[in-house]
Amino acid sequence: MKEASVRVVEKTAEGTPIVYYVSGEGNSECVVFLHAAFADHTQFNPQVDALSEKYCVIVPDLIGHGRSQNVQKGDNIDKMADYIKTILDRENVRKAHLAGVSLGAVVAQDFANKYPERLKSIACFGGYDINHFDAKEQKKNSKGQAGMMLKALFSIKWFAESNKKISAYTEQAQQDFYEMNIRFPKKSFMFLGGLNKLVNKRRTAPRAYGLLIGCGEHDIAAAQPISRRWHESEPDSKLKIFEGAGHLVNMDVPDTFNEVITQFIEENK
């Protein structure tokens, strides 16, 4: 993944293990991008370049990923929503747009469950409704994750080679994702153990903010049905199926993704 071409400032959220990056400081609208598992903030370099002239763009490294490694006892992915609130408080952002891909979509929804008053919109790509996740799908998902983790315990390169093929569709996105995966520390798998604490633990309250649901046409077979069912259960939501993209839609088709997310932000300012 090439470096962002615009000025990006690295910061640390005081009292948390989270390192985050900001561009476009001073712009009135703020969007927080949350990356997939085994990646880092550079997953959103195409969005930083395209959107930071108009918006304040914040891209954290999720706990255990990238430079967010200074963890304390008890730190886990289930605290990430609180860490995002800390970031928004530090940046004096009252309400933000959150956009997450895969794991980032789960974290975005957890934030929405806990801090709905801090949101203007959320956009979830390659994700599922964490408040109404079918038990069979959850079991299947957990089994698939366990298999990938087992590969990683043997060899991060083996894991990264397999993961890129099921996550990204284009050759460039596959290569960029592979390079992120091989940087992921094995010890950080423990911080993903709290994911089950976020699923089917709350009821979805009426949303006073916009919701966009999206996935790639070449994602796993279950992705589109899951996205469509979620969209149908929330009539005020919007649905986007990205042509020419796999699971990592923002990397496979960055220009289309940027157009979609920009339009969504403008509709929910």
N, C-alpha and C positions, 0 to 999 in steps of 0.2 A: 504494500500500500504506500503510495507516494505521500510525502509530507503535505500538510495543509499549506496552501500558498498565502493565506492571510495570517495576520498576527494573532497568535493564540497565547493566552496567559495561563500558566500552571499555578494552581492554588491548592491549599489543603483546608478541608472543612474542620475547623478547630473542635477538638473533643471527639473526633471520629477517625477511622482509618482511611477515609476517602480522599483521594486526590482527584481533582476535577480541572477542566480546561474551559476557558471562557474566551469568546471572540464577539465582536460587535457590542462591547460594553457601552451603555448609554442609550441604546435603542429601546423604545418603549415596550415592544412586545418581546417576550422571552420564551424560548423553546428549549426544553431539556430532552436530549436524546439518550436513550438507554440501550446499551449494546447487548448482543447475544452472549450466551455462555461460551467460555473459552476464547473470547475475543477481548478487545479493549476499546478505549475511546476512539482509536484511529479508524474503526469501522465507519465512523461518520465523517471522515475527512471530506468526502464529496459534498456533504451537507454543510459543513463548516464553510467551505469555499463559496458555495452558492448562496447561502442564506444570511451570513453574518453582516453583510452590508445593510440589510433591512431589519434584521432581528438580533437580539442578544441571544447567542447560542451557547448553551452549557452542555458539556459532554463529560460526565464522570466515568472513571474506571470503577465498575462495581466491585464490591468487596472480594478480595482474593484475586482480582484481575489487574493486569497492568501494574500501576504503581501503588494501588490501594492494598498494601501488604502489611502496614504497621498495625496489626490487629492485636486486640486484647482478649482476655478470657471472656467468653460469652458473646463475642461478635459473630454475627451470622447474616445470611441473606435476608432473614426475616426482619432485620433492623434497617434495611436499606431505605425504606420509606421515611423513617425518622432522619436518616442521614441526608436525604434529599431535602427535607424540610429545613435542616440546618443550613444547607447550601443556599436555599432560597432566602432564608433569613439573612445570611451573611451578605448576599448580593442585593438585599433590599427589594426583592421581588415579591409583591403581594399575591399575584396570581400568574400562573405559567401555563404553557402548553407542554404536555408530556407526550413523547413519541417513543415507543419501545418496540424492538424486534426480538421475537422469541423470548428468551429469559427476560429481556427488557420489557416486553409486553406484560409479563406476570408482575414485575416490580411496579410498573406504571399503574396497574389495577389495584395493587395493594396500597399504593399511595392514595388512589382515588377513594378506596374504602376508609382510610384513616383521616385524610385531609381534603375532603371534597371542596371545602371553602377556598382552597388555594389553587383551584384549577379553572382554566378557561376551556380546555379541551384535553382529551387523551386520544391518541392514535395507537392502535395495537396491530402489529404485523406478524404473521406466523405464530399467533397465539391462540388462546381459547378463553372462554369466560371462566375465571377462577372461582366464581361464586356458584356456578352451576355446571361443574365438570363431571361428565358421566363416569360412573365408577369403573366401567369396563375400559373406557378410553384411558382413564387415569392409571389403571393397572398395566395396560399395554404400553403406555408412555413410560412408566417407571421401569418396566422390563427392558425397553429399548435403551434407556439411559444407563441402566446397570451394565448392559453389554458393552456400551461405548466406554464406560469408566474402566471396565475390566481390561479392554485393549490398552487404555492409557497407562494402567499400572504396569503392563509389560513393556510398552514402548510408546512414548509421546509421538514419535514420528509415524508409527503405525496408526495410532489413533487419529492424528491430524490428517493423514492421507485418506482414511475412511470418512472422516467427518466432513471434509471439504466436498466430497462427491455427493453426499446426501443433503448438504446445506446450501451450496451455491450451484448455479446453473451454467454461468459463463466461465470460460477458462480464466479470465483475469480475476474474477471474484473468487474462484476456487484457489488460485495461487495466493491472493491476498489473505484469504481466510486461513489457509494453511500456515502462512507465516505468523499469524496471530496465535494459532493453536499451539505451535511448537514453543512459544514463549510462556505458555500457561504452566504454572508450577503444580506439580502433582499434589503438594500439600494443600493446595487451595480447593481440592475437591470437597474437603470437610465443610467448607463454608456454604456449599450448595445443599447440605443436609437439611436445612431448615425450610426447604421449598414446600414440603407437605403442610407446614404450619400456615401457609397462605391460601391453600386450596379448600373450597367448600366450608369455610369457617364463618362466613358472613352472608347476609342477604344484600342484594343490590338495592340500594336506596334510589329513589327517583333522581335522575341526573339533572343538575342545573348547568351542565357543561356539555359540549359536543363530544360525540364518540365516533371515531372512524375505525372500521375493522378491515383488514386487508391480508392478502396472502398471494403467493406466486402461483401461476398456473402449473408450474412444474414442481411444486412442493409435493410432499408425500400425499398419497391418495386421500387420506382422511382430512387433509387441511381445508379443502374447499367446503365439504359438507359441514365441518365444524364451524367454519366462518359464516356460512349461510344460515345455519341454525341460530347462531348467536345474534346475527343481524335481524333475523325474523322475530326473535324474542324481545328485541328492543327497537320498535318501529321508528324511533327518531334517529337511529344510528345511520351511518353511511357505510357502504360496502364497496371495496375496490379489489378486483382480481387483476394482478399485474401480468400482462403478457410478456413472455421471454424471461421470466424470473423464476427462481426456486424459492427456497426458504428465506434467504437473505435478500429481500427485495431491494433494499436501499443500495446494496453493492452490485447486484445483477443489472438493474436498470436505474442508475442514479438520476439521470435527467428526468425520466418519468416520475420517479419518486419525489424529486424536488418540486415538480409542478403540482403533484397531488397534495403534498404536505403544505405547500405555500397557499394553495387555494383554500385548504381546510382551516389554516390559521386565520386567513383573512375573513372567512365566514364566521369565525368565533372570537373575534377581537373584543 
